[in-house]
Amino acid sequence: MSLRIFERWFNIEPWKNAEYITDNHGEKFWTSWGTHFGLGPKLWVYYRGNWVATVESAWNNDGGLDLADIIIFERYQELRQRGIGKKMMKLFVEKAKHEGAKFIWGFISAHEGSTVEYLREWYSRQGFDVFEAEPNIFHILMNLEGGER
């Protein structure tokens, strides 16, 4: 049998010393870091040999990170509501601090079954300040330095 089949059947470690997060059921989701076209930290998340989720960012001119996306792909929607997004965000915030980011900033955009209302609540639970920049346009901000930006 090929390694790919073992990965799918048994969710085995995809490479030596692979790091992982766990969902609310104790299932392992393997993680890998890199940069996307050199822009900012990018987290890839794998499950049973498949790339199932990602967090993408870009450095901005103020020493912070613009959060471009955090998503569990629609194709794997059965993995949603299992605490994976929360763990991904926690890991991303730790990485941003390690990389020296002053803050994480972004805007809320509903897609693939999520609503703006749900996302406002979700980002707030993750520790972000959520504010309405313009009517029906919401931004998120997490200060990583303890002071005002």
N, C-alpha and C positions, 0 to 999 in steps of 0.2 A: 504494500500500500504506500501511496505517496504521502509526504509530509502534509500536503494540503488537505487530504482526506482526514488525517489525524487531527489537524487544527479544527476542522469543522465539526467532527464528531465529539472530540474531547476537550476543545478549547485549550489546547496545550500552549505553553509558552512559545511565542513565535521566534524568539532569538534568545541567546544566552543572557541571563540577568535582566530580562525585560521587566520594566516597571508596570504597575497596574493600579487601577482603582476598582472598587467593588460596588455593585448596585445594592439595593435594599434587600436582595435575596442572597447576597454573598457571592454572586457570579463575578468572575474576573473580567475586566475590560483592559486590554493591553494598551499602553500609551507610548508615544514616541514624540520627541520634540524636534523642531527644525525651524527654518525660516522660509517663508513663501516669497520667492523672488527678492530675498534680502530685506523685506519690509519690517518684520517684527516677529516675535515668537508665534509659532503655530503648533498646536497640539493636534496630533492624529490619534484616534481611538479605534482599536480593532477588537472584534469579537468573533470567535470561531472562524478565523482566517479572513474576515471581511472588514474593510474600512467602513465604520458605521457612524462616526461622528467627528466633529472638528471644532476647534476654536481658532480663529484667525485674527490677527491684529497688525497694526502698522505704527511705527514710531511717528510722533508728531513733533513739531518744532519747539514745543514747550517742555520737552522731557517726559511726556506722558505717552501712553499707548491708546490709540483709537481702536476700540473693539469693533472689528469688521463683521464677525459672525460667530455665533455659538449655535451649533445645530446637531441634532441626531437626524440623519437623513430620512426623508419620508419613506423610502424603501424599507427602513427598519423601524417604522413607527410603533411596532409592538414592544420595542425597548424603551419607549417613553413612559413617563410616570413611574420610573423605578429608581429615581434619585441620581441617575447618571449625570444629568446636566449640572446639578448642584456640585457633585464631586469634580466635574470638569472645570467649573468656574473656580472652585476653591484651589485646585491645582494651578490654574492659570494665574490667579491672584498671587500665589506663592512665587511663581516663576517671574511675574512682573516685578515683584519686590526684589527678588534675587538679581534681576537684570538692572535694577536701579530706577525703575519707572517712578515718577512722582505721583502719577494718578492714572486711572483708566477712565476713559470717556467714550460715549457712544450715543446712538439714538435708537429708539424702539421702532421696529418695523415688523408688523405681523406677517407671517408667511407659513405655509405648509400646515395649516390647521390651528395655528396659535392666534390669539387675539391680542390687541393692544392692552386691553384691561388685564388679561392674564399675565402678560409680560411685565406690565408695570408692577404688579404684585410680586411676581417672581424675582425681578431684579432687586426690589426693595428687601425681600427676604434674604438675598445674598449679600446685603450690606451696602448696596448702592443708594445714593440719593437720586430720586426720580423727580424730575420737574418738567413742567410744561413750558417749553421755550416759545412757542407760538400756539395759537389755537389748534388743538389736536396733533401737535408735534411734540413728542416727549424725548428728553435726553436723560442719560444716566451718567453718574459721576461717582467714582470712588477715589477719595484722597488716600494716597499711600504714605504720606509723610507726616500726617498728624496736624498740619497747619492748613491755612487757607491757600488756595491756588491763586 
